[in-house]
Amino acid sequence: MNWSALGLTLQVTAVATLLLSIAGLILAFILVRVNFPGKVLVEALIQLPLILPPTVTGYYLLVLLGRGGPLMEWFKFDILFSWPAAAIASAVVGLPLMVQASKAAISSVDPVIENAARTLGSSEWDIVWRITLPVARRGILAGLILGAARAMGDFGATLMVAGNIPDRTQTLSLAVYDAVQNRDYDSANLMVVLMSSIGFASLWIVHRLERPRSKLHSHLPESLRKPQHTYRAMPSNNGENQQV
């Protein structure tokens, strides 16, 4: 087992997951709630890493982050062949899964509930925090888990922008490749089993989250929950009581 690669993988995945949670939610809300020219193009660009070869995605990032790119020219910030570059590459390849799942979850929130909150004087920020996110949380969490798992297993994009430098940029997926090249199959087997177990556990959690949710009103503020029917006796014309 390459413990250095394991530690670096956890570090890269943690940062990539943070980037995913912020960028993914913002993009999902914009794509669901805002109509603007070129929206289809933006969605296509976000989903592009799902179908492009990882090395092609990595090449685009290499151009973006390297000399002549905006990060280098505008901010004089060189992160190529370092673990932050690996975190950015991992976040980019995991972003489509996060955005796709979050879009579906946010779209499933009943607008009638949100409009009811507006009539009660809630601000848009309160609606997002108290209604939209709680109702859509399972789908958002599922997308975040899928995105993080994809980020953890990235190979091609990470190799292009961060290289394969032991103890510096070598993640588990890169370490597996090196171990096979060096015929160190014992280490390769351990790392493969570990990554497969993490992947299986991630998918199991996602499938659990996709099960039918509890009743919607349990996630809503008390003022927006559906009132229960009450029954009281009313006298009828013939003197008998009726339930209403």
Beta strands, then each sheet from edge to edge (+ up, - down):
strand 1: 233-235
strand 2: 241-243
sheet 1: 1+ 2-
end
